[in-house]
């Protein structure tokens, strides 16, 4: 089978599995909310805690238009819309993720606040200057043409708009696979932190802040590895999206961080007025 990013992530019946698991764990009449889904639908290291950190950096305001580049099954988009009172548009490459995201948006009663579009991060299906803020969280590792991704984010923002990026970057040594973003090396495209900064500037952005978060997050990575190695899968977790293969992926991801094979950065950038 041809290797592709959408095939790495996509599988059938995601929303149905999630809703069935939630109702089995919490009861058939439990309201479906972004908070309830948070252990399942924030598909990145540290889960909803990481989303909270990125939101604190981005600081979206009520009523603003926010773009989620690589929105997955929409967990962060729903959570941010609910917490901050903004309107979030997500774009994701994987059709099954988009289908699941829209089903869960409906289940949460948030169709007036969140919408998900199927498309590529390097060819965003959105108008020029349509958004006040944008973010991308653990997505660019799957993008070979990173300069084009950053140019597309720049295009989508209004003058003065800001974007936040949380990226896994190249460290020292070869990455151990599989990891959550790639089962094989051919699906992984890591840039160094230095190249990431250069690509953002080349796209036209002003750097507001750029921080290497590797050392701050290393202890959390070690705890995540230990849980994956020692604890059974929870009733509600990201494995409902990716399957039991996620355990090995999490272990390897944490190992890569602990051993310096990968680094992590957070960047806040602005489109000049």
LINGI-V256398 format. One record per pair of residues at least 4 apart in sequence whose ideal C-beta (glycine too) atoms are under 6 Angstrom apart, sorted by the first residue. I is the first residue (numbers start at 1). GAP is how many residues later the second one is. Records with the same first field share a line. If there is no record, write none. Layout:
I->GAP + GAP
This chain:
3->183
5->137 + 182
6->4 + 87 + 88
8->175 + 179
9->85
10->84 + 86
13->4
14->86 + 227
15->85 + 88 + 89
17->223
18->22 + 222
21->215 + 219
22->4
23->5
25->210 + 211
26->4
32->75 + 76
34->44 + 45 + 48
37->4
38->4 + 10
39->197 + 198
40->196 + 200
41->32 + 34
42->5 + 6 + 9 + 33
43->29 + 195
44->6 + 93 + 94
46->4 + 174
51->25
54->81 + 83 + 110 + 112
55->25
57->107 + 211
58->75 + 77 + 106
60->4 + 6 + 24 + 26 + 73
62->23
64->22 + 68
65->22 + 66 + 67
66->20 + 22 + 67
67->22 + 64 + 67 + 89
68->9 + 20 + 22
69->22 + 52 + 67
70->51 + 66 + 69
71->6 + 19 + 21 + 45
72->25
73->24 + 27 + 28
74->4 + 16 + 27 + 30 + 42
76->4
77->11 + 13 + 37
78->30 + 32 + 36
80->4 + 8
81->5 + 7 + 32 + 33
87->26
88->26
89->26
90->26
91->26 + 28 + 33
92->5 + 6
93->27
95->23
98->18 + 20
101->15
102->14
105->5 + 6 + 9
106->5
110->4
117->8
119->6
121->22 + 28
122->23 + 26 + 27
124->28 + 32
126->4 + 30
128->27
129->29
131->25 + 26
132->29
133->29
134->19 + 23 + 29
135->29
136->29
137->29
140->6 + 27
141->27 + 40 + 47 + 49
142->39
143->6
144->45
146->45 + 53
147->52
150->49 + 50 + 53
151->52
153->10
154->49 + 50 + 117
157->4 + 114
159->112 + 114
160->113
161->110
162->108
163->106
164->104
165->102
166->100
167->98
168->94 + 96
169->21 + 22 + 23 + 24 + 94 + 96
170->20 + 22
171->89 + 90 + 91 + 92
172->88
173->88
175->81 + 86
176->76 + 79 + 80
177->7
178->5 + 71
179->70 + 73 + 74
180->69 + 73
182->5 + 6
191->4 + 5
193->19 + 70 + 72
197->13
200->5 + 69
205->64
206->64 + 66
207->62
208->60 + 62
209->59
210->57
211->55
212->53
213->4 + 51 + 53
214->49 + 50
217->4 + 47
221->33 + 36 + 37
222->36
224->30
225->26 + 29
226->4
227->4
228->19 + 22 + 23
233->4 + 6
238->8
239->5 + 7
242->4
255->4
256->5 + 6
257->5
